[in-house]
Amino acid sequence: MGKRKFDVKLRKVGNSYVVTIPKDTVDRFNLKEGDYLAINFDSDEIKPSKELK
């Protein structure tokens, strides 16, 4: 699986901020509503990863 980059827009919803993930990416990584994602800030990059619970 190669690297994939996509641009997303940060939106405010109530008192929180939301980042949307394209549906094809959600499907590719078998993400489901309610899944936890870890967001790692590495240098000048943000790297999300799926948390195993």
N, C-alpha and C positions, 0 to 999 in steps of 0.2 A: 504494500500500500504506500504510494508516494505522498509527499507533502502536498497539502492543498491550502491555498490562501484565499480568503474572501473578506470583503469589507462589510462591516455591520454598523448600524447606527445605534447609539446609546439613547434610550428613551426614558423619560420619567413617567412612572405610573404611581400615583399617590405619593408616598414618602420614599419610594424605592426607585431604583434604576434597573432597566431591563435591556438585555442584549438578545436579539433574535438570531436563531441559527436556521439556515436554509433547510427546507424539508428533505432534500436529497442527502444532506449531511446527516440529519437526524436518522434517516433510514439506513444509511451506510454504516453508522456506528451503533445501530439498534438502540437508540436512546428512546426513553419513554417519559411521559409527563411524570414529574415527581422524582426522577433520577437526580442524584447529587453530582455536580461537576466541581472539581477542584480547579481553581484559577491560580496559576503560578506566574508571578511577575519575574521574568528572567531578563536581566539587562533592560533593554528597551522593548521587550516583547511580552505579550500576555499569552500564556500557553494553557488552554483548558485541558483537563483530562477527566475521565469518568471515575468516580469514586466507587469502590466496591464496598458495599455495606452488608 
